[in-house]
């Protein structure tokens, strides 16, 4: 069985990456936004964009195009339109894969304790967060939800204490 270290080693780009995180309606309705944001923040990811918005059928058809033939497609879209969501962009070295590991696998019931879905979800669908799954998807998704001026570049004062200088 592959260890988390093996998985991370295979995926590491050693590059600063941006990734999209959506706090789903279940998270907003269960008043968990602060707790979930805290998970990403305390990991050391830099928050570079955040806003609340309603998702539309149009945007979800694009966002979940890979699920369009699935029998549960409409149910997933309805769930994502049940209340506003909070859309975030986080940045860090290998952030895309690190954020996926933090989130855990799709089905909350099968997610390990310690992951966000493992700690907060009992569902395949109501699973707290969406996270980008690879570099191409992350770039497309960030552009879908954020205008360039809605993303912020600023000095993260803790940066030198988060990484060794040969890690990126
Ligand atoms: P992930 O969110 O882990 O990247 P997918 O991109 O495969 O997973 O699916 C997108 C979303 O669709 C999931 O987060 C979940 O809300 C929903 N979903 C996926 N598969 C199922 C399923 N078998 N039953 C119900 N909902 C599902």
py3Dmol code that shows the C-alpha trace and the ligand (Angstrom):
import py3Dmol

protein = """\
ATOM      1  CA  UNK A   1       0.000   0.000   0.000  1.00  0.00           C
ATOM      2  CA  UNK A   2       1.280   3.445  -0.889  1.00  0.00           C
ATOM      3  CA  UNK A   3       2.041   5.755   2.002  1.00  0.00           C
ATOM      4  CA  UNK A   4       0.971   9.378   1.996  1.00  0.00           C
ATOM      5  CA  UNK A   5       4.655  10.219   1.481  1.00  0.00           C
ATOM      6  CA  UNK A   6       4.770   8.060  -1.702  1.00  0.00           C
ATOM      7  CA  UNK A   7       1.647   9.756  -3.047  1.00  0.00           C
ATOM      8  CA  UNK A   8       2.953  13.233  -2.318  1.00  0.00           C
ATOM      9  CA  UNK A   9       6.359  12.399  -3.797  1.00  0.00           C
ATOM     10  CA  UNK A  10       4.723  11.281  -7.047  1.00  0.00           C
ATOM     11  CA  UNK A  11       2.697  14.445  -7.305  1.00  0.00           C
ATOM     12  CA  UNK A  12       5.132  17.046  -6.080  1.00  0.00           C
ATOM     13  CA  UNK A  13       5.893  19.843  -8.458  1.00  0.00           C
ATOM     14  CA  UNK A  14       7.919  21.819  -5.899  1.00  0.00           C
ATOM     15  CA  UNK A  15       6.158  24.822  -7.339  1.00  0.00           C
ATOM     16  CA  UNK A  16       3.981  27.440  -5.771  1.00  0.00           C
ATOM     17  CA  UNK A  17       0.507  26.501  -6.955  1.00  0.00           C
ATOM     18  CA  UNK A  18      -2.929  28.004  -6.605  1.00  0.00           C
ATOM     19  CA  UNK A  19      -5.969  25.806  -6.090  1.00  0.00           C
ATOM     20  CA  UNK A  20      -9.699  26.361  -5.850  1.00  0.00           C
ATOM     21  CA  UNK A  21     -11.698  25.361  -2.781  1.00  0.00           C
ATOM     22  CA  UNK A  22     -15.480  25.703  -2.560  1.00  0.00           C
ATOM     23  CA  UNK A  23     -17.147  25.491   0.836  1.00  0.00           C
ATOM     24  CA  UNK A  24     -20.350  23.757  -0.229  1.00  0.00           C
ATOM     25  CA  UNK A  25     -23.900  24.704   0.854  1.00  0.00           C
ATOM     26  CA  UNK A  26     -23.825  21.923   3.494  1.00  0.00           C
ATOM     27  CA  UNK A  27     -20.839  23.687   5.089  1.00  0.00           C
ATOM     28  CA  UNK A  28     -22.510  27.095   5.026  1.00  0.00           C
ATOM     29  CA  UNK A  29     -25.764  25.637   6.427  1.00  0.00           C
ATOM     30  CA  UNK A  30     -23.974  23.724   9.189  1.00  0.00           C
ATOM     31  CA  UNK A  31     -22.044  26.894  10.174  1.00  0.00           C
ATOM     32  CA  UNK A  32     -18.734  25.138   9.569  1.00  0.00           C
ATOM     33  CA  UNK A  33     -17.084  27.725   7.291  1.00  0.00           C
ATOM     34  CA  UNK A  34     -14.793  29.072   9.995  1.00  0.00           C
ATOM     35  CA  UNK A  35     -13.666  25.613  11.104  1.00  0.00           C
ATOM     36  CA  UNK A  36     -12.970  24.437   7.569  1.00  0.00           C
ATOM     37  CA  UNK A  37     -11.097  27.602   6.604  1.00  0.00           C
ATOM     38  CA  UNK A  38      -9.060  27.145   9.769  1.00  0.00           C
ATOM     39  CA  UNK A  39      -7.935  23.687   8.547  1.00  0.00           C
ATOM     40  CA  UNK A  40      -6.447  25.187   5.404  1.00  0.00           C
ATOM     41  CA  UNK A  41      -4.986  28.192   7.177  1.00  0.00           C
ATOM     42  CA  UNK A  42      -3.277  26.237   9.917  1.00  0.00           C
ATOM     43  CA  UNK A  43      -1.767  23.901   7.318  1.00  0.00           C
ATOM     44  CA  UNK A  44       0.112  26.965   6.072  1.00  0.00           C
ATOM     45  CA  UNK A  45      -1.755  27.673   2.855  1.00  0.00           C
ATOM     46  CA  UNK A  46      -1.980  31.309   1.860  1.00  0.00           C
ATOM     47  CA  UNK A  47      -5.508  32.587   1.276  1.00  0.00           C
ATOM     48  CA  UNK A  48      -5.333  34.666  -1.923  1.00  0.00           C
ATOM     49  CA  UNK A  49      -9.032  35.050  -2.768  1.00  0.00           C
ATOM     50  CA  UNK A  50     -12.405  34.485  -1.121  1.00  0.00           C
ATOM     51  CA  UNK A  51     -16.033  35.396  -1.819  1.00  0.00           C
ATOM     52  CA  UNK A  52     -19.585  34.227  -1.255  1.00  0.00           C
ATOM     53  CA  UNK A  53     -21.839  33.588  -4.219  1.00  0.00           C
ATOM     54  CA  UNK A  54     -24.823  31.642  -5.492  1.00  0.00           C
ATOM     55  CA  UNK A  55     -23.923  29.003  -8.054  1.00  0.00           C
ATOM     56  CA  UNK A  56     -26.095  28.742 -11.163  1.00  0.00           C
ATOM     57  CA  UNK A  57     -27.119  25.829 -13.338  1.00  0.00           C
ATOM     58  CA  UNK A  58     -24.922  27.281 -16.089  1.00  0.00           C
ATOM     59  CA  UNK A  59     -21.757  27.465 -14.009  1.00  0.00           C
ATOM     60  CA  UNK A  60     -22.377  23.992 -12.535  1.00  0.00           C
ATOM     61  CA  UNK A  61     -22.843  22.464 -15.988  1.00  0.00           C
ATOM     62  CA  UNK A  62     -19.302  23.672 -16.722  1.00  0.00           C
ATOM     63  CA  UNK A  63     -17.843  22.911 -13.322  1.00  0.00           C
ATOM     64  CA  UNK A  64     -19.223  19.365 -13.139  1.00  0.00           C
ATOM     65  CA  UNK A  65     -19.131  18.581 -16.889  1.00  0.00           C
ATOM     66  CA  UNK A  66     -17.260  15.346 -16.071  1.00  0.00           C
ATOM     67  CA  UNK A  67     -20.382  14.154 -14.188  1.00  0.00           C
ATOM     68  CA  UNK A  68     -22.960  15.143 -16.820  1.00  0.00           C
ATOM     69  CA  UNK A  69     -23.793  11.556 -17.785  1.00  0.00           C
ATOM     70  CA  UNK A  70     -24.099  10.319 -14.199  1.00  0.00           C
ATOM     71  CA  UNK A  71     -27.559   9.552 -12.799  1.00  0.00           C
ATOM     72  CA  UNK A  72     -26.873  11.782  -9.784  1.00  0.00           C
ATOM     73  CA  UNK A  73     -25.817  14.849 -11.841  1.00  0.00           C
ATOM     74  CA  UNK A  74     -29.012  16.861 -11.209  1.00  0.00           C
ATOM     75  CA  UNK A  75     -28.962  15.928  -7.513  1.00  0.00           C
ATOM     76  CA  UNK A  76     -25.380  17.201  -7.192  1.00  0.00           C
ATOM     77  CA  UNK A  77     -26.310  20.450  -8.952  1.00  0.00           C
ATOM     78  CA  UNK A  78     -29.380  20.944  -6.748  1.00  0.00           C
ATOM     79  CA  UNK A  79     -27.241  20.381  -3.676  1.00  0.00           C
ATOM     80  CA  UNK A  80     -24.723  22.991  -4.878  1.00  0.00           C
ATOM     81  CA  UNK A  81     -27.515  25.545  -5.458  1.00  0.00           C
ATOM     82  CA  UNK A  82     -29.258  24.981  -2.107  1.00  0.00           C
ATOM     83  CA  UNK A  83     -27.637  28.046  -0.549  1.00  0.00           C
ATOM     84  CA  UNK A  84     -24.722  30.371  -1.333  1.00  0.00           C
ATOM     85  CA  UNK A  85     -21.247  28.855  -1.285  1.00  0.00           C
ATOM     86  CA  UNK A  86     -17.892  30.327  -0.255  1.00  0.00           C
ATOM     87  CA  UNK A  87     -15.311  30.179  -3.016  1.00  0.00           C
ATOM     88  CA  UNK A  88     -11.657  30.360  -1.980  1.00  0.00           C
ATOM     89  CA  UNK A  89      -8.308  30.322  -3.694  1.00  0.00           C
ATOM     90  CA  UNK A  90      -5.366  29.006  -1.652  1.00  0.00           C
ATOM     91  CA  UNK A  91      -1.700  29.048  -2.583  1.00  0.00           C
ATOM     92  CA  UNK A  92       1.259  26.962  -1.435  1.00  0.00           C
ATOM     93  CA  UNK A  93       4.021  24.627  -2.644  1.00  0.00           C
ATOM     94  CA  UNK A  94       2.232  21.618  -4.196  1.00  0.00           C
ATOM     95  CA  UNK A  95      -1.002  23.156  -2.927  1.00  0.00           C
ATOM     96  CA  UNK A  96      -3.277  21.263  -5.327  1.00  0.00           C
ATOM     97  CA  UNK A  97      -2.346  17.831  -4.071  1.00  0.00           C
ATOM     98  CA  UNK A  98      -1.893  18.879  -0.444  1.00  0.00           C
ATOM     99  CA  UNK A  99      -5.408  20.320  -0.397  1.00  0.00           C
ATOM    100  CA  UNK A 100      -6.811  17.086  -1.918  1.00  0.00           C
ATOM    101  CA  UNK A 101      -5.113  15.099   0.836  1.00  0.00           C
ATOM    102  CA  UNK A 102      -6.526  17.435   3.484  1.00  0.00           C
ATOM    103  CA  UNK A 103     -10.028  17.066   2.009  1.00  0.00           C
ATOM    104  CA  UNK A 104      -9.915  13.252   1.818  1.00  0.00           C
ATOM    105  CA  UNK A 105     -11.740  10.987  -0.637  1.00  0.00           C
ATOM    106  CA  UNK A 106     -15.145  11.924  -2.093  1.00  0.00           C
ATOM    107  CA  UNK A 107     -17.307   9.720   0.119  1.00  0.00           C
ATOM    108  CA  UNK A 108     -17.185  11.160   3.631  1.00  0.00           C
ATOM    109  CA  UNK A 109     -18.125   7.824   5.144  1.00  0.00           C
ATOM    110  CA  UNK A 110     -14.957   6.275   3.739  1.00  0.00           C
ATOM    111  CA  UNK A 111     -12.648   9.205   4.449  1.00  0.00           C
ATOM    112  CA  UNK A 112     -10.020   8.768   7.128  1.00  0.00           C
ATOM    113  CA  UNK A 113     -10.487  10.578  10.428  1.00  0.00           C
ATOM    114  CA  UNK A 114      -8.225  13.601  10.380  1.00  0.00           C
ATOM    115  CA  UNK A 115      -9.233  14.576   6.859  1.00  0.00           C
ATOM    116  CA  UNK A 116     -11.893  17.260   6.450  1.00  0.00           C
ATOM    117  CA  UNK A 117     -14.423  14.861   4.943  1.00  0.00           C
ATOM    118  CA  UNK A 118     -13.471  12.163   7.449  1.00  0.00           C
ATOM    119  CA  UNK A 119     -14.109  14.520  10.341  1.00  0.00           C
ATOM    120  CA  UNK A 120     -17.191  16.384   9.095  1.00  0.00           C
ATOM    121  CA  UNK A 121     -19.083  14.323   6.494  1.00  0.00           C
ATOM    122  CA  UNK A 122     -21.254  11.202   6.443  1.00  0.00           C
ATOM    123  CA  UNK A 123     -22.090  11.589   2.755  1.00  0.00           C
ATOM    124  CA  UNK A 124     -20.903  11.002  -0.802  1.00  0.00           C
ATOM    125  CA  UNK A 125     -22.588  14.233  -1.848  1.00  0.00           C
ATOM    126  CA  UNK A 126     -22.721  16.513   1.207  1.00  0.00           C
ATOM    127  CA  UNK A 127     -18.962  16.312   1.577  1.00  0.00           C
ATOM    128  CA  UNK A 128     -18.066  19.832   2.769  1.00  0.00           C
ATOM    129  CA  UNK A 129     -15.610  20.999   0.104  1.00  0.00           C
ATOM    130  CA  UNK A 130     -14.820  20.957  -3.561  1.00  0.00           C
ATOM    131  CA  UNK A 131     -11.084  20.993  -4.334  1.00  0.00           C
ATOM    132  CA  UNK A 132      -9.315  21.181  -7.711  1.00  0.00           C
ATOM    133  CA  UNK A 133      -7.855  17.834  -8.757  1.00  0.00           C
ATOM    134  CA  UNK A 134      -4.863  18.772 -10.967  1.00  0.00           C
ATOM    135  CA  UNK A 135      -2.957  21.766 -12.343  1.00  0.00           C
ATOM    136  CA  UNK A 136      -5.025  22.124 -15.531  1.00  0.00           C
ATOM    137  CA  UNK A 137      -8.309  21.899 -13.656  1.00  0.00           C
ATOM    138  CA  UNK A 138      -7.119  24.336 -11.000  1.00  0.00           C
ATOM    139  CA  UNK A 139      -6.230  26.981 -13.612  1.00  0.00           C
ATOM    140  CA  UNK A 140      -9.593  26.583 -15.363  1.00  0.00           C
ATOM    141  CA  UNK A 141     -11.576  26.591 -12.123  1.00  0.00           C
ATOM    142  CA  UNK A 142      -9.796  29.622 -10.659  1.00  0.00           C
ATOM    143  CA  UNK A 143     -10.492  31.549 -13.879  1.00  0.00           C
ATOM    144  CA  UNK A 144     -14.135  30.416 -13.742  1.00  0.00           C
ATOM    145  CA  UNK A 145     -14.703  31.877 -10.283  1.00  0.00           C
ATOM    146  CA  UNK A 146     -12.237  34.753  -9.893  1.00  0.00           C
ATOM    147  CA  UNK A 147     -11.406  37.811 -11.966  1.00  0.00           C
ATOM    148  CA  UNK A 148      -7.656  38.568 -11.882  1.00  0.00           C
ATOM    149  CA  UNK A 149      -8.264  41.602  -9.649  1.00  0.00           C
ATOM    150  CA  UNK A 150     -10.061  39.397  -7.106  1.00  0.00           C
ATOM    151  CA  UNK A 151      -6.857  37.447  -6.391  1.00  0.00           C
ATOM    152  CA  UNK A 152      -4.374  39.054  -4.009  1.00  0.00           C
ATOM    153  CA  UNK A 153      -0.599  38.915  -3.980  1.00  0.00           C
ATOM    154  CA  UNK A 154       0.888  39.869  -0.637  1.00  0.00           C
ATOM    155  CA  UNK A 155       3.760  38.837   1.598  1.00  0.00           C
ATOM    156  CA  UNK A 156       2.928  35.953   3.888  1.00  0.00           C
ATOM    157  CA  UNK A 157       5.097  36.809   6.888  1.00  0.00           C
ATOM    158  CA  UNK A 158       5.245  33.165   8.021  1.00  0.00           C
ATOM    159  CA  UNK A 159       6.559  31.978   4.617  1.00  0.00           C
ATOM    160  CA  UNK A 160      10.198  31.498   5.721  1.00  0.00           C
ATOM    161  CA  UNK A 161       8.976  29.350   8.612  1.00  0.00           C
ATOM    162  CA  UNK A 162       6.691  27.186   6.448  1.00  0.00           C
ATOM    163  CA  UNK A 163       9.295  25.914   3.964  1.00  0.00           C
ATOM    164  CA  UNK A 164      13.009  25.265   3.678  1.00  0.00           C
ATOM    165  CA  UNK A 165      14.484  27.431   0.943  1.00  0.00           C
ATOM    166  CA  UNK A 166      15.241  24.414  -1.285  1.00  0.00           C
ATOM    167  CA  UNK A 167      11.668  23.136  -1.170  1.00  0.00           C
ATOM    168  CA  UNK A 168      10.316  25.255  -4.016  1.00  0.00           C
TER     169      UNK A 168
END
"""
ligand_1 = """\
27
LIG
P -14.453 15.226 -5.777
O -15.374 16.289 -5.235
O -13.912 14.351 -4.673
O -13.364 15.777 -6.676
P -15.922 14.253 -8.139
O -15.330 15.362 -8.972
O -15.862 12.871 -8.682
O -15.326 14.217 -6.668
O -17.467 14.541 -7.912
C -17.919 15.859 -7.686
C -18.997 15.847 -6.625
O -20.116 15.103 -7.094
C -18.584 15.170 -5.319
O -17.879 16.007 -4.446
C -19.916 14.778 -4.762
O -20.533 15.898 -4.143
C -20.686 14.412 -6.006
N -20.612 12.965 -6.270
C -19.639 12.292 -6.897
N -19.894 10.978 -6.955
C -21.081 10.817 -6.339
C -21.910 9.697 -6.058
N -21.567 8.461 -6.454
N -23.062 9.916 -5.385
C -23.407 11.157 -5.009
N -22.685 12.257 -5.241
C -21.529 12.100 -5.899
"""
view = py3Dmol.view(width=600, height=400)
view.addModel(protein, "pdb")
view.setStyle({"model": 0}, {"cartoon": {"style": "trace"}})
view.addModel(ligand_1, "xyz")
view.setStyle({"model": 1}, {"stick": {}})
view.zoomTo()
view.show()
